[in-house]
Amino acid sequence: MQIRNMDQETTNILEPQEKIIWQDIVDRKVMSFSLVLSLIITIGISVYFFSQKTINYTSNNVPKNVTGSIPGSIIFIVGLIISLLVFFSNYVKVYSITNKRVLIKSGIIGTDFNSIYFTQIRSANVNVGLMDKMFSVGTIGIDTGKTEMVTSGSGNNQRSSVQTAYDKLLHIKRPYDVYKYFQTTLTGREESLYSGRADRENNPAAYR
């Protein structure tokens, strides 16, 4: 487990007897690569529309046309804004693991914290995609029992399903070390519950 230069704002919200065991940020190389890739895609699509003198379409069964520069400009501006928002929202994120919980610091304008106590965590997993493989990083998914509704298809074929909503530690270095720590912590907690030690920890009178 590694500790980068300690983030002061995270340190300021720690509880008594709480200490940071691990801290990291979203990998900067992945962020830069993603930004460049998204800008290339945005520019490519925009250039395609700019190259079209007119674009024909139908609205309310009425044939219409528009110069290609209009959708080209809209796509470029929207794509640029989204790319920069994603970049800077990841840039300010700081992930911390203490002896009690996981802390995710975020927020471009103000500072927000998502606090996940170990008692809330059901399981954790590691996801290493193509980009993660390229830069030797990975993403940790934390399952706390939250769910989200996902809709697929359209019209009469539209379907809705419920899936797990993971809290994620995006593109971090040495993800398997972090995953191993989660597994050790969760296993230790289960053993404490089965042995009764967890009740004693929460109720000191049980020792008397």
Secondary structure, DSSP 4 states (H G I P E B T S, - for coil): --B-SPPHHHHHTPPTT--EEEEEE--HHHHHHHHHHHHHHHHHHHHHHHT-SEEEEEETTEEEEEETHHHHHHHHHHHHHHHHHHHHHHHT-EEEEESSEEEEEE-SSS-EEEEEEGGG--EEEEE--HHHHHHTEEEEEEE-S-EEEEEES-GGG-EEEEEE--EEEEEEESHHHHHHHHHHHHHHHHHHHHHTHHHHHH-GGGG-
